[in-house]
Amino acid sequence: MAVTGDKRYLIYVPYTTRIVLDKELKGYSGKAVDLITGRTSRIRLASEAGKTSVSMHNFKGDGLIILERY
């Protein structure tokens, strides 16, 4: 995982999985990018009690999850 200067979170995932971050990211939206085809998909985030749960993306292989403020 990496954080950019403008507070975007970039997370590489080799396969689809649910992720829980130890940071509450209220006001963020998420999308996944299939690194093979370039397709994108919105993903759901749920923030509570100092954590953020990132739902699984619907691609089968390598993906990049991008979390950014809306």
PyMOL commands that set and color helices and strands:
alter all, ss='L'
color gray80, all
select strands_A, chain A and resi 2-3+9-13+19-21+28-34+40-43+45-48+51-54+63-69
alter strands_A, ss='S'
color yellow, strands_A
deselect
rebuild
show_as cartoon
